[in-house]
Amino acid sequence: MRRTTKAVPGPTDHVVVIGAGLSGLSAALHLLGAGRRVTVVERAHQPGGRCGRWERNGYLLDTGPTVLTMPDLVEEAFAAVGTALAGRLVLLPLHPAYHARFADGSTLAVHTGAEAMEAEVERFAGAREAAGYRRLRSWLGRLYAVQMRRFIDANFDSPLQLLNPDLARLAALGGFGRLDARIGRFLADERLRRVFSFQSLYAGVPPARALAAYAVIAYMDTVAGVYFPRGGMHALPRAMADAAAEAGAEFRYGREVRVLERSCGRVTAVVTEAERIPCDAVVLTADLPEAYRLLGRRPLRPLPLRHSPSAVVLHAGTTTTWPEPGHHTLSFGTAWHRTFDELTRTGALMSDPSLLLTRPTATDPSLAPPGRHLHYVLAPCPNTDVGPGVRAWHDLGPRYRTALRAELARRGFTGPDAAAEEECLVTPADWSRQGHGAGTPFSAAHTFAQTGPFRPRNLVRGTENAVLAGCGTTPGVGVPTVLVSGKLAAARVTGSGTARPAKVIGSGARRPARAPEGTS
């Protein structure tokens, strides 16, 4: 049964979507499917937002997320305008999803298939841990089913909407306990616990303090399947933008919004440096500080907004590559709890970092010139509210690049350093210049006070026809959730319901690739 939530009153025939990132494109597709006329305004000269692209001498560098999960949400956005993912985007399933390397020299292939992962866990840590993994996988599936239906794919108008039978089910599953402790009920091996709890970093909360409910991200990463689009992650927003344009959306690239004209509590036009676009409603996908600046109002909150940790990203296009064969590698340091304390409390750079290493050319060699390789190294770091400020990073960046190279070499990731033809370092100073609050691309942290109905709402009091979308608002950070965010924003405009059954990959099931052509 669909539930009724607040919607934009009055006419909503023409909607201007500000931002052609994943949330804006999702909103545009769902709005078009509901019969609205849509204009998308984007300051860059291409779609994508955080999921953008740089082209450098034949190297095609994805500037944002490297992990794609939950392709059903992409399918749903295409279906809104009567088209399908197949034929527009080829998703290559990654087997394994990750390789994990630990400081003691041990390695683990993280499979999303139940049987393959159970066998790998038994090899890695014994039969008892394999049995624990089976129980953990079952729990993750049940946790996802409860949360998706009521707490992720849902608009909230009041915390009272939490009072439903699924809240009791979530509590019974231990969702309001601590993530680290709950994972520990299934797995005794500390290395395995890291694999199923590091995802809380995406939510901006250490596993020891994060709600166990955030294990739903581990479900997406380790159960539902991990994919890579042929043509890179940027192929996803490209395909979505093409589908929206074919369905009638008008795109204004290279246009920065200067002013939102208002009358009687409504936005009446979006003004760029080049034109004035009259509208009946507007969807804003900019980061929260910029969205509130354009609206001229900031909601009152009992506590200041807390941001997630940031990240330093090193992109390198090289003539050689490291020996690790996989697409994604998780390289864990010895430290764990201290690392999260540095990232979220003391503001120090990680003294013993855990790193995400991605080699997209392992799956799609066409992203680099023939015989060349692309590498992406993500090192979490404090945001500029907690750690070094924007100015400090101008001097700190080059030193950190040197330290990061040395750490990679110490861990055996040698070769690319001496063979780099193209290289780019992105720091919190760069994220800040792009308009991201506190110099982080991960927006507001998912503390309890910034989760569900307590997260910044997608309706802004005092402006009745403006709706927010993106990772700063409902439901939160990550590719799947920002896709949902766009759909929820569209539902606010159209007044349609949003609840739908959750699809769960069971303990023995395996999600097929969404587009069979060329998949492996």
TANORFEN-V149149 format. One record per residue. N is the residue number from 1. SS is DSSP state (a for helix, b for strand, c for the rest). PHI is phi as a letter, one per 30 degrees, with the letter a starting at -180 (NA if undefined). OMEGA is omega as a letter, one per 40 degrees, with the letter a starting at -180 (none if undefined). Layout:
BEGIN
((N | SS | PHI | OMEGA) (N | SS | PHI | OMEGA))
END
This chain:
BEGIN
((1 | c | NA | i) (2 | c | d | i) (3 | c | c | a) (4 | c | c | i) (5 | c | b | a) (6 | c | d | i) (7 | c | b | i) (8 | c | d | i) (9 | c | d | i) (10 | c | i | a) (11 | c | d | i) (12 | c | b | a) (13 | c | d | a) (14 | b | c | a) (15 | b | c | i) (16 | b | c | i) (17 | b | c | i) (18 | b | c | a) (19 | c | j | i) (20 | c | c | i) (21 | b | d | a) (22 | a | d | a) (23 | a | d | i) (24 | a | d | i) (25 | a | d | i) (26 | a | d | i) (27 | a | e | a) (28 | a | e | a) (29 | a | d | a) (30 | a | d | i) (31 | a | d | i) (32 | a | d | i) (33 | a | d | i) (34 | c | c | i) (35 | c | i | i) (36 | c | d | i) (37 | b | d | a) (38 | b | b | i) (39 | b | c | i) (40 | b | c | i) (41 | b | c | a) (42 | b | b | a) (43 | c | d | i) (44 | c | d | a) (45 | c | c | i) (46 | c | a | i) (47 | c | d | i) (48 | b | k | a) (49 | c | i | i) (50 | c | e | a) (51 | c | c | a) (52 | c | c | a) (53 | b | b | i) (54 | b | c | i) (55 | b | c | a) (56 | b | b | i) (57 | c | h | i) (58 | c | j | i) (59 | b | c | i) (60 | b | c | a) (61 | b | c | i) (62 | b | d | a) (63 | c | c | a) (64 | c | b | a) (65 | c | d | i) (66 | c | c | a) (67 | c | c | i) (68 | b | c | i) (69 | c | b | i) (70 | c | h | a) (71 | a | d | i) (72 | a | e | i) (73 | a | d | i) (74 | a | d | i) (75 | a | e | a) (76 | a | d | i) (77 | a | d | i) (78 | a | d | a) (79 | a | d | a) (80 | c | e | i) (81 | c | c | i) (82 | c | i | i) (83 | c | b | a) (84 | c | b | i) (85 | c | d | a) (86 | c | e | a) (87 | c | j | i) (88 | c | c | a) (89 | c | a | i) (90 | c | c | i) (91 | b | c | a) (92 | b | c | i) (93 | b | d | a) (94 | c | c | i) (95 | c | b | e) (96 | c | d | i) (97 | c | d | a) (98 | b | b | i) (99 | b | c | i) (100 | b | c | i) (101 | b | b | a) (102 | c | c | a) (103 | c | d | i) (104 | c | d | i) (105 | c | j | a) (106 | c | d | a) (107 | b | b | a) (108 | b | b | i) (109 | b | d | a) (110 | b | c | i) (111 | c | c | i) (112 | c | c | i) (113 | c | d | a) (114 | a | d | a) (115 | a | d | a) (116 | a | d | a) (117 | a | d | i) (118 | a | d | i) (119 | a | d | a) (120 | a | d | i) (121 | a | d | i) (122 | a | d | i) (123 | a | d | a) (124 | a | d | a) (125 | a | b | i) (126 | c | j | a) (127 | a | d | a) (128 | a | d | i) (129 | a | d | i) (130 | a | d | i) (131 | a | d | i) (132 | a | d | i) (133 | a | d | i) (134 | a | e | i) (135 | a | d | i) (136 | a | d | a) (137 | a | d | i) (138 | a | d | i) (139 | a | d | i) (140 | a | d | i) (141 | a | d | i) (142 | a | d | i) (143 | a | d | a) (144 | a | d | a) (145 | a | e | a) (146 | a | d | a) (147 | a | d | a) (148 | a | d | a) (149 | a | d | a) (150 | a | c | a) (151 | a | c | i) (152 | a | c | a) (153 | c | d | a) (154 | c | a | i) (155 | c | d | i) (156 | c | c | i) (157 | c | c | a) (158 | c | a | i) (159 | a | e | i) (160 | a | d | i) (161 | a | d | i) (162 | a | d | a) (163 | c | d | i) (164 | c | b | a) (165 | a | e | a) (166 | a | d | i) (167 | a | d | i) (168 | a | d | i) (169 | a | d | i) (170 | a | d | i) (171 | a | d | a) (172 | a | d | i) (173 | c | d | i) (174 | c | i | a) (175 | c | d | a) (176 | c | c | i) (177 | c | d | a) (178 | b | c | a) (179 | a | e | a) (180 | a | d | a) (181 | a | d | a) (182 | a | d | i) (183 | a | d | i) (184 | a | d | i) (185 | c | d | a) (186 | c | c | a) (187 | c | b | i) (188 | c | d | a) (189 | c | d | a) (190 | a | d | i) (191 | a | d | i) (192 | a | d | i) (193 | a | d | i) (194 | a | d | a) (195 | a | d | a) (196 | c | c | i) (197 | c | b | a) (198 | c | d | a) (199 | c | d | a) (200 | a | d | i) (201 | a | d | i) (202 | a | e | a) (203 | a | d | i) (204 | c | i | a) (205 | c | b | i) (206 | c | d | a) (207 | c | e | a) (208 | c | d | a) (209 | c | c | a) (210 | c | d | i) (211 | b | d | i) (212 | a | d | i) (213 | a | e | a) (214 | a | d | i) (215 | a | d | i) (216 | a | e | i) (217 | a | d | i) (218 | a | d | i) (219 | a | e | a) (220 | a | d | a) (221 | a | d | a) (222 | a | c | a) (223 | c | b | a) (224 | c | d | i) (225 | c | j | i) (226 | c | c | a) (227 | b | b | i) (228 | b | b | i) (229 | b | d | i) (230 | c | d | a) (231 | c | j | i) (232 | c | j | a) (233 | c | d | a) (234 | a | d | i) (235 | a | d | i) (236 | a | d | i) (237 | a | d | i) (238 | a | d | a) (239 | a | d | i) (240 | a | d | i) (241 | a | d | i) (242 | a | d | i) (243 | a | d | i) (244 | a | d | i) (245 | a | d | i) (246 | a | d | i) (247 | c | d | i) (248 | c | j | i) (249 | c | d | i) (250 | b | c | a) (251 | b | c | i) (252 | b | c | i) (253 | b | d | i) (254 | c | i | a) (255 | c | b | i) (256 | c | c | a) (257 | b | d | a) (258 | b | c | a) (259 | b | b | i) (260 | b | c | i) (261 | b | d | a) (262 | b | b | i) (263 | b | a | i) (264 | c | h | i) (265 | c | i | i) (266 | b | b | i) (267 | b | d | a) (268 | b | c | i) (269 | b | a | i) (270 | b | c | a) (271 | b | c | i) (272 | b | c | i) (273 | c | d | a) (274 | c | c | a) (275 | c | a | i) (276 | b | c | a) (277 | b | c | i) (278 | b | d | a) (279 | c | a | i) (280 | c | c | i) (281 | b | a | a) (282 | b | b | i) (283 | b | c | a) (284 | b | c | a) (285 | c | c | i) (286 | c | d | i) (287 | c | e | a) (288 | a | e | a) (289 | a | e | a) (290 | a | d | i) (291 | a | d | i) (292 | a | d | i) (293 | a | d | i) (294 | a | d | a) (295 | a | d | a) (296 | c | i | i) (297 | c | a | i) (298 | c | b | a) (299 | c | d | i) (300 | c | d | i) (301 | c | b | i) (302 | c | d | i) (303 | c | b | i) (304 | c | d | i) (305 | c | d | i) (306 | c | c | a) (307 | b | c | i) (308 | c | d | i) (309 | c | e | i) (310 | b | c | i) (311 | b | a | i) (312 | b | c | a) (313 | b | b | i) (314 | b | c | i) (315 | b | c | i) (316 | b | b | i) (317 | b | c | a) (318 | b | b | i) (319 | c | c | i) (320 | c | b | a) (321 | c | b | i) (322 | c | d | a) (323 | c | d | a) (324 | c | d | a) (325 | c | d | a) (326 | c | d | i) (327 | c | d | i) (328 | b | c | i) (329 | b | b | i) (330 | b | c | i) (331 | b | c | a) (332 | c | c | i) (333 | c | d | i) (334 | c | d | a) (335 | c | d | i) (336 | c | b | a) (337 | a | d | i) (338 | a | d | i) (339 | a | e | a) (340 | a | d | i) (341 | a | d | i) (342 | a | d | a) (343 | a | d | a) (344 | a | c | a) (345 | a | b | a) (346 | a | d | i) (347 | c | i | i) (348 | c | d | i) (349 | c | d | a) (350 | c | e | i) (351 | c | d | i) (352 | c | b | a) (353 | c | d | i) (354 | c | c | a) (355 | b | b | i) (356 | b | c | i) (357 | b | c | a) (358 | b | b | i) (359 | c | b | a) (360 | a | d | i) (361 | a | d | i) (362 | a | d | a) (363 | c | c | a) (364 | c | b | a) (365 | a | d | a) (366 | a | d | a) (367 | a | d | i) (368 | c | b | i) (369 | c | e | a) (370 | c | e | i) (371 | c | i | a) (372 | c | c | a) (373 | b | b | i) (374 | b | c | i) (375 | b | b | a) (376 | b | b | a) (377 | b | c | i) (378 | b | c | i) (379 | b | c | i) (380 | b | e | i) (381 | b | b | i) (382 | c | d | i) (383 | c | d | a) (384 | c | d | i) (385 | c | d | a) (386 | c | c | a) (387 | c | c | a) (388 | c | e | a) (389 | c | d | a) (390 | a | e | a) (391 | a | d | a) (392 | a | d | a) (393 | a | d | i) (394 | a | d | i) (395 | a | d | a) (396 | a | d | a) (397 | a | e | a) (398 | a | d | i) (399 | a | d | a) (400 | a | d | i) (401 | a | e | i) (402 | a | d | i) (403 | a | d | a) (404 | a | d | i) (405 | a | d | a) (406 | a | d | i) (407 | a | d | i) (408 | a | d | i) (409 | a | d | i) (410 | a | d | a) (411 | c | c | i) (412 | c | j | i) (413 | c | c | a) (414 | c | c | i) (415 | c | j | a) (416 | a | d | a) (417 | a | e | a) (418 | a | d | a) (419 | a | c | a) (420 | b | d | i) (421 | b | c | i) (422 | b | b | a) (423 | b | b | i) (424 | b | b | i) (425 | b | c | i) (426 | b | c | a) (427 | c | b | i) (428 | a | e | i) (429 | a | d | i) (430 | a | d | i) (431 | a | d | a) (432 | a | d | i) (433 | a | d | i) (434 | c | d | i) (435 | c | j | a) (436 | c | d | a) (437 | a | e | i) (438 | a | h | i) (439 | a | i | i) (440 | c | b | i) (441 | c | d | a) (442 | c | c | i) (443 | c | h | a) (444 | b | d | i) (445 | c | d | i) (446 | c | c | i) (447 | c | d | a) (448 | a | e | a) (449 | a | d | i) (450 | a | b | a) (451 | c | b | i) (452 | a | h | a) (453 | a | d | i) (454 | a | c | i) (455 | c | d | i) (456 | c | e | a) (457 | c | d | i) (458 | c | d | i) (459 | b | c | a) (460 | c | c | a) (461 | c | e | i) (462 | c | j | i) (463 | c | b | a) (464 | c | d | a) (465 | c | c | i) (466 | b | c | a) (467 | b | b | i) (468 | b | c | i) (469 | c | b | a) (470 | c | j | a) (471 | c | d | i) (472 | c | d | a) (473 | c | c | a) (474 | c | d | e) (475 | c | c | i) (476 | c | k | a) (477 | c | d | i) (478 | c | k | a) (479 | a | e | a) (480 | a | e | a) (481 | a | d | i) (482 | a | d | i) (483 | a | d | i) (484 | a | d | a) (485 | a | e | i) (486 | a | d | i) (487 | a | d | i) (488 | a | d | i) (489 | a | d | i) (490 | a | d | i) (491 | a | d | i) (492 | a | d | a) (493 | a | d | a) (494 | a | d | a) (495 | c | i | a) (496 | c | d | i) (497 | c | d | a) (498 | c | b | a) (499 | c | d | i) (500 | c | a | i) (501 | c | d | i) (502 | c | d | i) (503 | c | c | a) (504 | c | c | i) (505 | c | d | a) (506 | c | d | a) (507 | c | d | a) (508 | c | c | a) (509 | c | c | i) (510 | c | b | a) (511 | c | d | i) (512 | c | d | i) (513 | c | d | a) (514 | c | d | i) (515 | c | b | a) (516 | c | d | a) (517 | c | d | i) (518 | c | i | i) (519 | c | d | a) (520 | c | c | none))
END
